[in-house]
Amino acid sequence: MRSQKTLLDYYQELLDKISLADARVFRKELRKAFRRLVPEEREQLKQWFRSACVCKLPQEERITVPVRRS
């Protein structure tokens, strides 16, 4: 039996693949991930983003993702 990927795993994998390819698509997918994930997963995605993605980009290319509180 195959184990299913969580939505968080899916977005981490997707964002990792597009992180250096297209900044516009990356921001769009990151926002979509934040809308679809539950608060716990959002925090995990933020931690992953800070450790895995942001450090790959030069300081001037780093983006800030606004998070709406619900």
N, C-alpha and C positions, 0 to 999 in steps of 0.2 A: 504494500500500500504506500502510495506517495504522500508525503506530508505536504500540506498546503502552505504556501507562502502567506504571511500576513500582509495586510495592506501597507504597513510600515516598511517591511522588507521590499515589497514591490516598488514603493516610491524611492527608497534608498538606492536600489539598483538602477532604476530609471534615471534618477537625478545624477548619479555617478557617471552614467554613460553620456549624458548630454551636458554635463557641467562645463566642459571646455569647448564644446562645439557651437552652441548658440545661446547667448546670454538671455535673449528675449524669450525663447522657448523654456529655458531653465526657470526664469522667474515665473512664467505662467504655470508651469508644472508644480513649482514649489508652493505657489498660492493655492493651487487646486488641492495639493496634499494637505495643507493646513486646514482647508475647509472640510475635508473628508475624514481626517483623523480625529480620534477622541483626544481629550486634553493630555492624558498620559503619553500617548504616542507622539503628540506634538512636541512635548518636552524632549522625548528621545530623538526625534528628528532634528530638533534644534541642536542637541549635543552632537549628533552625527555630523550635521552641517558644519558646525564650528570646527570639528576635528578633522573631517575628511575632505570637505570641499573648500571652505574659505581659505585654508592655508595654501591651497594650490594657486590662488589668484594673487596677483600683485595688489598692494594696498589700494591703489586708485581704481581698481576694477571690482572691488568687493561691494556687494549690494546689501542693503538693509531690507528685511522683509517685515512689513508692518503686519501685526497680528491683531485682529479684531477680537475683543473680549465679548463673549456672549453671556 
